[in-house]
Amino acid sequence: MKSAAEHREFVDLVEALRAAQDTITGASPPEDVARKAREGLEEVTRLLAPFTVSEAEQLAGYLITEPGHAQALAPVLHVDESSTEHVRGRLVLGRYYLGGNGAAHGGSIPLFFDDVLGRLANDGGRGTSRTAYLHVNYRKITPVGQELRVEAHVDRVEGRKRFVVGTIHDPEGDLTVDAEGLFVALRPGQP
Ligand SMILES: CCCCCCCCCCCC(=O)SCCNC(=O)CCNC(=O)[C@H](O)C(C)(C)COP(=O)(O)OP(=O)(O)OC[C@H]1O[C@@H](n2cnc3c(N)ncnc32)[C@H](O)[C@@H]1OP(=O)(O)O
């Protein structure tokens, strides 16, 4: 397991990237400011490109003790309570995940659940599995910029099949989304 303690600066870099994604998404800057910001981002790419590594050596997504696991793709779950069978926590969807009219983009929700349910599916010594399906029911708009409650648990395991379910509730306590994922354990040698 890669250690977040040894890569604090990288963890902070990804946190800064998330903040940049939110800020860029919500900004309407004058052209000269947009150009300066682009040059700053290009400088980041120039700085990091020589340190590109293989997937096995990659840090993003693999610093698993960190909220969001040091990757900027999926929304971050802040875990309050967890076991190998369940997880409870909080989620704030930033401006980056805005769809329209204050509601989260529909695609951001399965992105979130694939990560959260997938990790639960693989937890507890169950080993690696892959998403066979992810069913998401949108019951009410999921607001961005507000603290949401998340719950997920392993519903049942049938041979290689792991069924994992999850919910999101808004600050009023209303259910906004429920989801079910089927994760199929990989056979030896299966990619
Ligand atoms: C970065 C940090 C890393 C670690 C962090 C990890 C957390 C993130 C997790 C993300 C995981 C992903 O997104 S993975 C990426 C997205 N998913 C994929 O790319 C998967 C692509 N699909 C596949 O590779 C394959 O189809 C599998 C592995 C899912 C299943 O193929 P298989 O192994 O040949 O198994 P197969 O015999 O077909 O099916 C086994 C059983 O499951 C059932 N089954 C299979 N698919 C379905 C289905 N869609 N709907 C219903 N049932 C299904 C079959 O009927 C059968 O039931 P029965 O007859 O036995 O009853």
The ligand as a Gaussian input file, in Angstrom:
#p B3LYP/6-31G(d) Opt

LIG

0 1
 C       -7.465000       3.344000      -8.545000
 C       -7.610000       2.467000      -7.349000
 C       -7.995000       1.048000      -7.724000
 C       -8.952000       0.400000      -6.823000
 C      -10.254000       1.174000      -6.703000
 C      -11.424000       0.426000      -7.151000
 C      -12.673000       1.254000      -6.945000
 C      -13.302000       1.607000      -8.203000
 C      -13.998000       0.416000      -8.809000
 C      -14.271000       0.721000     -10.219000
 C      -14.479000      -0.552000     -10.978000
 C      -14.718000      -0.240000     -12.387000
 O      -15.209000       0.777000     -12.725000
 S      -14.258000      -1.356000     -13.505000
 C      -14.531000      -0.525000     -15.029000
 C      -15.978000      -0.651000     -15.552000
 N      -16.324000      -2.075000     -15.736000
 C      -15.783000      -2.781000     -16.695000
 O      -14.976000      -2.340000     -17.541000
 C      -16.180000      -4.245000     -16.734000
 C      -16.285000      -4.813000     -18.121000
 N      -16.916000      -6.133000     -18.045000
 C      -16.182000      -7.200000     -17.713000
 O      -14.949000      -7.152000     -17.569000
 C      -16.935000      -8.491000     -17.561000
 O      -18.167000      -8.390000     -18.231000
 C      -17.200000      -8.843000     -16.051000
 C      -15.848000      -9.016000     -15.313000
 C      -18.009000      -7.756000     -15.327000
 C      -17.998000     -10.143000     -16.007000
 O      -17.469000     -11.058000     -16.971000
 P      -17.074000     -12.556000     -16.583000
 O      -16.006000     -12.559000     -15.564000
 O      -16.805000     -13.270000     -17.870000
 O      -18.351000     -13.099000     -15.858000
 P      -19.707000     -13.651000     -16.464000
 O      -19.584000     -15.137000     -16.484000
 O      -20.115000     -12.929000     -17.689000
 O      -20.716000     -13.199000     -15.317000
 C      -20.586000     -13.691000     -13.978000
 C      -21.963000     -13.568000     -13.363000
 O      -22.336000     -12.178000     -13.335000
 C      -23.535000     -11.958000     -14.110000
 N      -23.415000     -10.717000     -14.828000
 C      -22.360000     -10.252000     -15.522000
 N      -22.622000      -9.049000     -16.044000
 C      -23.902000      -8.750000     -15.697000
 C      -24.755000      -7.642000     -15.940000
 N      -24.336000      -6.588000     -16.619000
 N      -26.012000      -7.675000     -15.408000
 C      -26.440000      -8.744000     -14.660000
 N      -25.642000      -9.817000     -14.405000
 C      -24.421000      -9.835000     -14.926000
 C      -23.606000     -13.171000     -15.054000
 O      -24.942000     -13.434000     -15.441000
 C      -23.048000     -14.269000     -14.161000
 O      -24.061000     -14.661000     -13.240000
 P      -24.299000     -16.202000     -12.819000
 O      -24.600000     -16.942000     -14.083000
 O      -22.983000     -16.634000     -12.204000
 O      -25.422000     -16.141000     -11.837000

